[in-house]
Amino acid sequence: MRCVSRSRLFDQEWYVAQNPEAALWPGGPAAHYLNVGWEQGCDPSRAFLNASYLHLNRDVAKAHCCPLLHYEEHGRAEGRKYTNALRNSYKTLSHERARERRQGRRECAQDIRENKNARILVVLHLFYEASWVEIREYLKNLKPYRYDLVVSYCEGFLSEKALDAVRAFMPNVTLVCRENTGADVRHFYELLKSVDLDAYDIVFKLHSKGTKRKSFFIYKQLFIRRDWFLYLYEGILGAVTAHKTIATLMRENKTGMMAAANLIVEDPPHKKKLVHACMAEWGVPIPKEYRFVAGTCFAVRAKLLKPLQALDVDFERKGVFSPDHVLERIYCLEVLNVGYEITGNPVMEDIYQRRNKNSEALSAFSTERLYDDERFVVDEEFFHMTLDNRFMGKYEMVEMPLKNLRRGYPPKMREHFGHPPEPVKIPDTEPYQYLLNNDKETYRVYCEWHQDNHLPFMTEERFDALVRSIKENGFDPKYPVVVSADNVIIDGQHRACCLYHEKGGDFMVPVLRIHLITRTKALQRIREADEAGD
């Protein structure tokens, strides 16, 4: 710790600004960096980047050493480099990738010879302009094959310089400009309508995922900085996987789609319910259990996309689970529904193993534990909007008077409806005022605001039905009011308003109290448990 704190490459002020929790860490910011920071992708300064040092010094990465500590104790004297060329963004690495490309072609020479005439279509949605320099390097792995390239982009989001760079790479590229509506899955769906799939054997679907997030936990996996982007591309377009993917899909076998192995995932319970509900509306058959490619970068047999050309997707459908989310699953379901399989390429296994230890431990703090408790039912829309991929220290079922509960409002909603910054009492909410004064206009605006902002919403008819149900059947404790650790309602506001209006503020209501914690706090508790031998 002394070595790191004294290093001219450890900028304590900058580090704390980037990672506020480090200021409260036992032992200070240097201890935070040594214990958890570098593993979470927290750089010690602008000048020294962990990813750069580990990339340039693979032996250090393999030994799982703290980058700055290794540099100060050994690397500086050994003349090792710590260039910041690998900043948290997209990277060319042209010399290294050219070497990997040559090695991949030697390793896969037989596959390349057998499949050099494969008919390939690559569809890329290029949203992040800066990503082209790295995506271009991956596309070079397809040089042994003849392929068509279609690049879609959003109007006003790609400069003429960027478009010229794409044209310089492939003069016969097809460029498609679209409005900035929907995500890459929607642009791909719309492009498919005009593609002659009989002209191709394989379709690669790609997009330019961002790299700016420090880390996120999804599908029980921890991804840090560039992990997500790299898995998407290494999974099907790496120096070796590009050829293996094409060879597999060109053979007579049951593989219909390919992606990175760890991105072929199963939805958690709340998302399954949302997906099944939407599929039922669209009339798309879906098995109870299914898997899909998270991130939606894949290679697929072209013929398996034909049913999508006839699919009529309602992009105006409102709700917290958008049609784009559902389309991600449909791309894969169309493969599974006709008896083919989705096969994964194992890639970046060294990084996966390093992350996996924390991923498994973090799962013990996942909010998905709520679905294992049979005492209550958790609303799937609420979970998706509020608790998805969050961490929870504990939860508890308690009873408390309604007058002790509050309703907090997000900043945009506070501004729109004129609410104060602090949480308000139940009688001051719009649903309660509707019950008290029959203020239909205010409640209508309230419902429309939720719908326009893709939040769980009510209607006057649904609210009236809820009121009747509670009056006739009583309150079902299986559907408690859900609150935060400080008793602010996060789900069940309408139920609370009905009960308050009918029974008063002293009525004792079943409450599910959830204590959310940060990822850093969860990791700290994991370390404390390890040290205690628990």
VOZA-932597 format. One record per residue (C-alpha): x negated, y negated, z; residue in three letters. Coordinates in steps of 0.001 Angstrom, whole numbers, padded with zeros to 6 digits, always signed. Each point is the difference from the previous one (the first is absolute). Layout:
BEGIN
XYZALA
...
end
This chain:
BEGIN
+000000+000000+000000MET
-002881-002333+000773ARG
-001548+000783-003385CYS
+003229-000871-001863VAL
+000851-003098+002038SER
-003491-001456-000611ARG
+000042+000721-003731SER
+000050-003047-002263ARG
+002404+002038-002152LEU
+002599+000190+002770PHE
+002086-003176-000094ASP
+001976+000240+003239GLN
+002206-003032-000654GLU
+000890+001157-003489TRP
+000532+003581+001185TYR
+002474-001049+002692VAL
+001843-002232-002481ALA
+000442+003004-002302GLN
+000790+002426+002832ASN
+001687-001876+002905PRO
+000286+003144+002119GLU
-003810+000074+000235ALA
+000054-003010+002351ALA
+001783+002114+002638LEU
-002038+003147-000526TRP
-001962+001257+003055PRO
-003596-000998-000651GLY
+000928-002642-002568GLY
+000039-000159-003814PRO
-003250+001938-000456ALA
+001438+002906+001999ALA
+003175-000138-002102HIS
-002050+000193-003210TYR
-002080+002914+001272LEU
+002894+001996+001454ASN
+002760-000455-002563VAL
-000640-002976-002253GLY
-002378+001398-002575TRP
+002080+003194-000380GLU
+003089-002132-000619GLN
-001769-001987-002718GLY
-000690-003118+002115CYS
-003145-001657-001383ASP
-002381-001625+002522PRO
-000377-003150-002141SER
+000502-001396-003480ARG
-003594+000901-000818ALA
+000025+003680+001020PHE
+002683+002323-001320LEU
+000332+003490+001451ASN
+001231+001497-003284ALA
-002945-001446-001908SER
-002601+001380+002372TYR
+001590+003453+000160LEU
+000443+000122-003776HIS
-003615-000958-000641LEU
-001288+002343+002714ASN
+001900+003248-000348ARG
-002078+001781+002653ASP
+001253-002535+002576VAL
+003600+000564-001098ALA
-000427+003783+000188LYS
-001449-000294+003520ALA
+002987-002158+000996HIS
-002210-002740+001469CYS
+001099-003528+000880CYS
-001307-002004-003010PRO
-001339-003135+001716LEU
-001515+001937+002894LEU
-001800+002306-002431HIS
-001237-002955-002034TYR
-001408-001816+003036GLU
-001596+003116+001507GLU
-001300+001608-003204HIS
+001236-001522-003249GLY
-001711-003385+000247ARG
-003441+001571+000542ALA
+000650+002517-002786GLU
+000930-002759-002446GLY
+003564+001193-000462ARG
+002455-002293-001762LYS
+003229-001374+001422TYR
+001108-002109-002983THR
+003524-001360+000185ASN
+000723+001033-003596ALA
+002522+002499+001325LEU
+002292-002552+001571ARG
+003520+001101+000774ASN
+001199-000263-003586SER
-000359+001770-003333TYR
-003449+001152-001090LYS
-001689+000781-003274THR
-002950+002120+001204LEU
-000627+000599-003701SER
-003463+001615+000306HIS
+001053+002454+002687GLU
+003255+000835-001732ARG
-001773+000494-003319ALA
-002256+002529+001735ARG
+003024+001755+001555GLU
+001712-000052-003389ARG
-002922+001767-001694ARG
-000147+002556+002784GLN
+003771+000580-000220GLY
-000168+000574-003743ARG
-002784+002561+000429ARG
+001973+001786+002728GLU
+003224+000019-002021CYS
-001512+000481-003475ALA
+002077+003108-000738GLN
+003263-001680+001060ASP
-000799-003047-002147ILE
-000706+002136-003085ARG
+003247+001922+000429GLU
+002168-003096+000521ASN
-001653-002709-002120LYS
+003098-000145-002198ASN
+002445-000414+002886ALA
+002559-002684-000760ARG
-000140-002411+002953ILE
+001939-003128+000898LEU
-001266-002258+002795VAL
+002514-002481+001443VAL
-001537-002606+002309LEU
+001878-002718+001861HIS
-002626-002710+000556LEU
+001219-002312+002735PHE
-003261-000861+001775TYR
-002189-001622-002627GLU
-003234+000636+001915ALA
+000645+003760-000022SER
-000723+000343-003718TRP
-003793+000093+000489VAL
+000335+003203+002033GLU
+002916+001595-001829ILE
-001973-000414-003219ARG
-002769+002176+001478GLU
+002510+002757+000713TYR
+001475-000233-003500LEU
-003499+000562-001402LYS
+000229+003532+001394ASN
+002544+000662-002778LEU
-002468-000937-002759LYS
-000388+003607-001260PRO
+003713-000014-000880TYR
+002158-002027-002361ARG
+002680-001738+002012TYR
+002467-002846-000332ASP
-000001-002745+002621LEU
+003055-002058+000962VAL
-000536-002823+002495VAL
+002989-001747+001522SER
-000363-003217+001968TYR
+002216-002622+001580CYS
+000586-003320-001662GLU
-002248-002669+001526GLY
-002108+002465+002021PHE
-002738+000833-002498LEU
-002291-002604-001557SER
-000897-000072-003678GLU
-003580+000809+001010LYS
+001182+003201+001663ALA
+002078+000958-003043LEU
-003015-000581-002249ASP
-002039+002305+002247ALA
+002591+002753-000438VAL
+000029-000507-003774ARG
-003802+000091-000108ALA
+000045+003360+001779PHE
+002558+001493-002398MET
+000938-002144-003040PRO
+003099+002079-000816ASN
+001435-000250+003506VAL
+003736-000700+000279THR
+000638-002940+002338LEU
+003503-000391+001438VAL
+000978-003154+001878CYS
+002945+000277+002395ARG
+001695-002096+002636GLU
-001265+000454+003540ASN
+002958+002135+001077THR
-000440+003399+001600GLY
-003258+001759+000683ALA
-002196+002135-002274ASP
+002473+002910+000175VAL
+002679-002131-001627ARG
-002305-001229-002774HIS
-001009+003603-000725PHE
+003649+001088-000129TYR
+000873-002794-002434GLU
-002986+000775-002231LEU
+000968+003658-000186LEU
+003221-000998-001741LYS
-001991-000983-003105SER
-002663+002751+000021VAL
+000089+003014-002321ASP
-000986+002625+002555LEU
-000164+002685-002694ASP
-003137-001756-001263ALA
-001903+000725+003227TYR
-001063+002921+002152ASP
-000938-001936+003145ILE
+000990-003358+001480VAL
-002129-001774+002602PHE
+001894-002501+002141LYS
-002269-002585+001648LEU
+000295-003312+001798HIS
-002312-002506+001677SER
+000452+000544+003722LYS
-001253-002775+002292GLY
-003023+000461+002273THR
+000457-002817+002511LYS
+001694+001790+002885ARG
-002426+000908+002783LYS
+001762+003258+000758SER
+003405+001637+000093PHE
+001455+003257+001260PHE
+002461+001780-002251ILE
+001030+003626-000529TYR
-002050+000870+003091LYS
-003184-001228-001644GLN
-002204-002974+000801LEU
-001182-002030-003007PHE
-002618-002728+000392ILE
-000608-002788-002515ARG
-000783+001593-003377ARG
+000958+003585+000912ASP
+003463-000169-001570TRP
-001211-001451-003308PHE
-002831+002533-000232LEU
+002223+003002+000721TYR
+002431-001123-002716LEU
-002721-000142-002660TYR
-002449+002676+001152GLU
+002975+002353+000226GLY
+000544+000115-003769ILE
-002604-002187-001742LEU
-003257+000678+001826GLY
-003128+001047-001861ALA
+000967+003655+000483VAL
+003704-000106+000845THR
+000894-001719-003300ALA
-001161+003085-001920HIS
+001348+002503+002547LYS
+003391-001709-000082THR
+000227+000077-003795ILE
-001184+003606-000157ALA
+002547+001149+002587THR
+002929-001754-001684LEU
-000976+001310-003446MET
+000017+003631+001140ARG
+003024+002288+000127GLU
+000697-000107+003727ASN
+002512-001318+002512LYS
-001770-003287+000735THR
+002134-002850-001286GLY
-001512-002969+001806MET
-003330-000791+001686MET
-001218-002565+002522ALA
-002360-000283+002962ALA
+000741+002951+002307ALA
+000505-002074+003164ASN
+002472-002310-001775LEU
+002437+002828-000753ILE
+002188-000441+003049VAL
+003344+000788+001605GLU
+002357-002764+001094ASP
+000736-000425+003716PRO
+003620+000622+001141PRO
+001256-003593-000305HIS
-001249-000379-003579LYS
+001479+003356-001013LYS
+003433-001207+001073LYS
-000384-003246-001944LEU
-001242+001816-003106VAL
+002786+002600+000086HIS
+002624-002730+000358ALA
-001292-001871-003050CYS
-000428+003176-002073MET
+003604+000916+000710ALA
+001091-003388-001400GLU
-002046+000531-003151TRP
+001001+003637-000448GLY
-003590+001269+000062VAL
-000403+003495+001499PRO
-002426+000110+002899ILE
-001021+002892+002246PRO
+000166-000426+003753LYS
-003786+000279+000164GLU
-002157-001663-002644TYR
-003446-001509-000499ARG
-001150-002972-002046PHE
-003104-002016-000867VAL
-000460-002910+002403ALA
-001371-003009-001861GLY
+001411+001215-003342THR
-003254+000431-001913CYS
+000190+003364-001749PHE
-000532+001976-003188ALA
+002971+001973-001305VAL
+001007+002181-002937ARG
+001683-002447-002376ALA
+002997+002258-000686LYS
+000955-000053+003697LEU
+000684-003742-000190LEU
+002728+000377-002632LYS
+002899+000213+002492PRO
-001054-003403+001342LEU
+000656-001583-003387GLN
+003683+000850+000388ALA
+000225-000998+003660LEU
+002036-003122+000729ASP
-001531-001699+003048VAL
+001996-002621+001877ASP
-002703-002572+000827PHE
+002627-002311+001493GLU
+000680+002475+002786ARG
-000341-001782+003340LYS
-001445+001506+003133GLY
-003216+000409+001932VAL
-001112+002929-002190PHE
-000354-001503-003445SER
+000532+001774-003344PRO
-003761-000287-000562ASP
-000612+002116+003099HIS
+002451+002599-001264VAL
-001566+000058-003466LEU
-003329+000950+001591GLU
+001667+003203+001141ARG
+001974+000588-003198ILE
-003161+000053-002140TYR
-001137+002971+002056CYS
+003409+001649+000458LEU
+000465+000267-003750GLU
-003156+002120-000023VAL
+001102+002205+002905LEU
+003596+000421-001220ASN
-001087+001868-003142VAL
-002316+002411+001832GLY
-003355-001736-000289TYR
-002320-000874+002883GLU
-001894-003093+001119ILE
-003655+000915+000453THR
-002567-002008+001918GLY
-003655-000696-000711ASN
-002030-000017+003257PRO
-002041-003223-000121VAL
-002036-002172+002365MET
+000009+002805+002554GLU
-002771-001569+002079ASP
+002082-003158+000504ILE
+003154+002054+000578TYR
-001644+002032+002762GLN
-001297-003146+001725ARG
+003449-001567-000069ARG
+001830+003228+000826ASN
-001201+000194+003609LYS
+001587-003378+000737ASN
+003029+000840-002159SER
+000837+003099+002028GLU
-000440-001855+003283ALA
+002090-002959-001182LEU
+002866+002325-000913SER
+000545+000510+003732ALA
+000988-003682+000180PHE
+002198+000039-003119SER
+003516-001388+000262THR
+001169+003114-001891GLU
+000023+001727+003403ARG
+003422-001597+000486LEU
+001473+002424-002534TYR
-000980+002955+002195ASP
+002131-001222+002911ASP
+003541+001398-000107GLU
+001375-002432+002592ARG
+000623-002686-002611PHE
+000330-000692-003714VAL
-002300-002518-001713VAL
+001401-001963-002935ASP
-002154+000649-003065GLU
+000308-003520-001463GLU
-001002-001557+003306PHE
-002944+002395+000291PHE
-001191-000726-003532HIS
+000134-003760+000513MET
-001320-000220+003551THR
-001842+003109+001181LEU
-001448+001640-003094ASP
-003755+000682+000432ASN
-000070-001794+003356ARG
-001535+001273+003235PHE
+001885+000576+003225MET
-001498+000394+003446GLY
+003190+001323+001565LYS
+003776-000178-000194TYR
+002708+000446+002585GLU
+003753+000329+000310MET
+001423-002366+002634VAL
+003267-001710+000866GLU
+000230-003749+000446MET
+002658-002751-000008PRO
+000697-001601-003352LEU
-000687-003457+001446LYS
-003685+000967+000365ASN
-000418+000611-003734LEU
-001142-002644-002480ARG
-000085-000305-003774ARG
-003124-001336-001682GLY
-000067-001411-003528TYR
-002831+000050-002568PRO
-001392-003448-000978PRO
+001788-000274-003364LYS
+003308+000935+001557MET
-000479-002428+002882ARG
-000611-002764-002496GLU
+003002+000953-002128HIS
+002508+000246+002857PHE
-001517-002523+002402GLY
-000823+002423+002810HIS
-002571-000915+002685PRO
-003430+001736+000016PRO
+000792+001987+003152GLU
+002484+002935-000033PRO
+003652-000914+000612VAL
+002735+001630+002075LYS
+002516+002295-001689ILE
+002864-002569+000099PRO
-002166-002389-002069ASP
-000340+002360-002943THR
+001993-000209-003249GLU
+001695+003413+000384PRO
+001248-000913+003481TYR
+001298-003372-001217GLN
+001895+001862-002707TYR
+001683+002124+002673LEU
+000635-002935+002313LEU
+001150-002685-002443ASN
+000729+002003-003169ASN
-002692-002114-001737ASP
+000086+001918-003275LYS
-001924-002539-002090GLU
-003062-000073+002252THR
+000004+003772+000243TYR
+000309+000356-003790ARG
-003061-002214-000487VAL
-001775+002023+002688TYR
+000716+003274-001829CYS
-001010-001413-003382GLU
-003310-001216+001419TRP
-000805+003516+001211HIS
+000931+001478-003350GLN
-002023-002536-002001ASP
-003061+000676+002175ASN
+000272+003814-000237HIS
+000854+000405+003681LEU
+002519+002395+001528PRO
+003295-001761-000437PHE
+003615+000114+001050MET
+003181-001153-001651THR
+003147-001348+001592GLU
+001775+003274-000829GLU
-002723+002199+001515ARG
-000157-002159+003127PHE
+003784+000166+000434ASP
-000169+003782-000385ALA
-002696+000177+002688LEU
+002137-002083+002372VAL
+002999+002310-000544ARG
-002113+003101+000466SER
-001416-001183+003333ILE
+003452-001003+001240LYS
+001584+003314-000985GLU
-002830+002431+000719ASN
-002225-001818+002440GLY
-003741-000582-000281PHE
-002085+002997-001094ASP
-003216+000075+002103PRO
-001655+001957-002811LYS
-000311-003386-001738TYR
-001618-002193+002675PRO
-000988-003632-000378VAL
-003706-000034-000873VAL
-002170-002651+001651VAL
-003646-000992+000204SER
-002045+000166+003199ALA
+001338-003460+001000ASP
+003657+000998-000601ASN
+000427-001804-003326VAL
+002450+001834-002260ILE
-001580+001520-003112ILE
+002943+002209-001004ASP
+003629+000277+001089GLY
+000843-003706+000140GLN
+003538+000550-001314HIS
+000663+002788+002516ARG
-001234-002260+002802ALA
+002269-002835-001174CYS
+003049+002284-000099CYS
-000636+001270+003525LEU
-000782-003457+001382TYR
+003203-001409-001516HIS
+002125+002874+001296GLU
-001576+000773+003390LYS
-002055-003055+000970GLY
-003656-000652+000753GLY
-000146+002227+003104ASP
+000808+003149-001967PHE
-002827+002550+000305MET
-001026+001161-003458VAL
-002379+002853-001004PRO
-003200-001537-001324VAL
-002946+001536-001837LEU
-002999-002110+000987ARG
-003035+000316-002301ILE
-003482-001130+000994HIS
-001837-000740-003252LEU
-003799-000307+000042ILE
-002658-000967-002530THR
-002193+002497-001805ARG
-002990-001305+001962THR
+001813+000639+003277LYS
+000916+003512-001115ALA
-003634+000761-000857LEU
-001091-001403+003354GLN
+002381+002347+001820ARG
-001307+002923-002043ILE
-003567-000781+001071ARG
+001043-000363+003638GLU
+001728+003393-000125ALA
-003121+001580-001557ASP
-002205-001478+002707GLU
+002364+001288+002688ALA
-000042+003441-001601GLY
+003755-000104-000546ASP
end
